[in-house]
């Protein structure tokens, strides 16, 4: 196998026995997963289960307290600030709230990463931005201000911005939230098509079962502080695990707790707060 073939088959993201948390509170432990080029991988779980924490770890915003995370073959915890920035330039992120610049119009929002990180001409910027806006169905909205578009349209603008640099890894934080049924279906198929066209790795942080299962190659399900299950959508659909069944079918009774777990930080806060009464 030559070096090019090896690079194309090696995992883009690898978590090896990873523990993640904030201060004294452990969110997830013993996480093992990998994501490869051409794959759409869904990270699923209930609210507060640690899905977004996985995304923050993959981008180097937080470091594991145990284990290792490799991005593009490098241990992300050992990268210098400069090399971490270079690694992030190979990623695209669709933030949960879009994170668009309200003082820029649609075109300039999508053009922003190109102006910051790519050495290309103005005509090339125009061509690439309009191409990506066309891919999300918003080419003719390029001139509009963010205040003039709907929430669903804003999410699609954010998606165009996430892919404008044609990254090797795209991280989607709740990509289907706030979309109408038509936009939701179109967005899901767009994610699948972009992954295939760019031969990139796509990771969805989501709890939308139907749309994610329709496009995902692999699903990882987290809960109760660990990795509950993993496999293809077909494998999880036939799983007899009570956690998996409760989540997939939205059952009110089961191992998934409604209440956020008690942490040492909360206990300390409560003791201090009670002492003021």
N, C-alpha and C positions, 0 to 999 in steps of 0.2 A: 504494500500500500504506500503510495507516494504521500508527500507532506500535505498536498492540497486535499487529497481524499481523506486523510486522517483528520485534518482540520474540519472538514464538512461532517464527519461522523462523531467527533468528540462532543461531549455535552457542552452546551453554552453556559448552563448554570448547574452547579452541583452543591447540594447540602449534604454534609457527612456528619451524622450524629450531633446535630446542631441543637443547642439550647439558647433560647432568646427570652429576654425579659427587660423590665424597667426597674432599676434599683433592686429592692429585695423581692420584687414580685416576678416570678417566672411565668411567662405566657405560654411557651411551648418548649418541649424537650424531646430529645431523641428523634429529630426530624432528618429523614434521609429521602432525597429526591434528586432527579436530574431532568433537565429539559434540553432537547436537541433541536437543531435546525429543521425547519419544515414542520415542526410540531405545534399544535395548539394545546396547551395544558391548562386545565381549569383547577384553581385552588378554591375549594368550597368549604363551608362551615357556617354555623350560626353566628349571629351578631356577637362580637366580643370574643370570638374563638381564636383570633390571632392571624387572620388572613392578611390584613394590611401590614401587620408586623413582619410577615414573610417578605412582602414587597420592600419594606424599608430596609430589611437586612440585605436583600439582593442588590440594592442600590448603594449600600455602604453607609446608610444614615445611622444605623445601629450596628454594633458588633456582637457576635455571638459570645456568650459567657462560657460556652463549651463547644467543641467541634470546629469545623471549618466550612467556609463558603467559597467556592471557586467560581469566578466569572471569567469567561474567555480563557480558561486555563490558569488564571492567577488567583492566589489566595487573597481575597479582597481585604482582609484584615491587615495584611502586610504592605499594601500599596501606599506609596507616598501620596500626598495631596495632589501633586501634579499628575501622577499615573492614575489615580482614582478619577480625576476629572476627564482624562483621556478615555477611560473605560466607560464613563457615563455618556460620553459623546457617541458611543457605539450603541446606546440604548435610546428607546423612545418611551415616554411615559404618558399615559392618559390618566390624569388625576381625577379623583372621584367628583370634585366640584368643577372640573374643567380648567380652573386657574387661568382664564384668559385675561389679557390686559384690556381693561375697559376703556382706556383712552386711545386705543388703536382700533382700526377697523378690521374686518375679517381678513382681508389680504395681508395686512401687516402683522397680524397675530401669527399667521401661518409662516410668513416670511422671516419671522424673528430668529429662529434657530439657524437659518441659512446666513443671515447677516452676521450672526455671532460666531459661527463655527466653520462656515464654508467660504472659500475664496473663489467666488463665481461672479460673473457679470450681472448687471441689472436685468438684462434680457433673459439670462438663464434663470434668475430668481423668479421673474414673471412667468416664464414657461413652466417651471417646476411647481410653483404655488398653484397656478390655475389648474395644472394637471391633478394635483392632490385634492383640490377643492372639487373638481369634476368627479373624482372617484367617490366622494362622499355626497355628491348631488348638490353642491352649493357653489358651483363656478360662477353663476350669475348673482350670487350674494356677496361677491368679493368686496364691493364698495360699501357695504352696510356697516354701521357701527354695531358694537356688541349689544347696546341698549335697544337696537332695532330688530333683533332676532329672538326667536323663542328659545326656551331652555333646551329643547331637543336639538335645535339647530346649533346651539352653542356647543353641545356635546360632540356633534359631528365636526365642527370647526376644530375643536381640541384634538379630535382624532386625526384630522388632516395635518395639524401641527406635529403630532407625535410621529407621523410617518414621513415627514417631508425630507428628512435626512436619510431616508431608507435604511434604518438601523438594523443591526443584526439580532437585537433582542427588543421586543416591545412588551411593556408591562401595562396592563389595563386594570385600573382600580374601579370596580363596579361599572363596566362599560354600558350596561343596559338600563341603569337607573334613570328614571324620568323620561324614558322614551315611549312614544305611542306604539301600538302593536306593529304598524307597518315599518316605522323607523327601527324598531327593535329587531325585526326579522332581517331587514336590509343590512343593519350594522353587523349582526352576527355573521351573515354570509360575506360581508366585506372583510371582516377579520380573517375568515378562512381563506378568502381569495388573496388577500395581501400576504398572508403567511406563505402561501404556495408560490406567489409571484416573486417575492423577495427572498425566498428560501431562508426566512428568519425564524427565530423562536418566539412564540407568543404565549404569554402567561396571563390568564384572566383571573382576577380576584373577584369572585362573584357568588351569589346565592341563587341565581336564576337557573333552575335545573333544566327546563325544556330547551332553551336556546343554547345553553352551554353544551349539553349532551349531544345536540345536533351537529356541532362543529368540532368538538374536542377529540383529540387522539388519546389523551390520558387525563385522569381526574385524580387529584389528591384531596382527601377530606380530612380536615382537622377539627378537633373538639376535645374537651376534657383535658386540655393541655398537651395533647400529643397528636400524632398522625393516626387517625382512626382506621382509614382504609385508602387503598389506591388501586387503580386498574382502569381498564377501558370503560366507557359509558355502559357498554353491554354487560360487562362483568359486575359493575356496581348495581345495575338495574336488577340483577338476579341475586344480589347478596342477601343473606339472611341476617346480617348484623343488625341488631335493633337500632343502633344509632343511625346507620345508613338508611334503614327503612323509615325511621321517624323523620329524618331530614328530607328525603326524596318525596315523601307523601304528605308532608306538613301535618303530621299527627301531633295533637296537643300533649299527649302523654307518652313518656319515654325517657331515655337517659339524658336528653338534652335539657339542661336546667334553664328556667326563665331568668332567674336572678343571677346577677354578676357575682362571681366568687369573692369570698372574703380574702383580703391580702394583709400582710403585716403592716403595710403603710396605712390601710384603712383602720386597722385595730389601734395603731398608735394615734391616728388622728381622732378617733372616737374617744379614746381615753383622755386625750388632752382637751377635746371639746367638752366632754362631760364634766371635767373638772372646773369649767367656767360657770357651771350652773349653780 
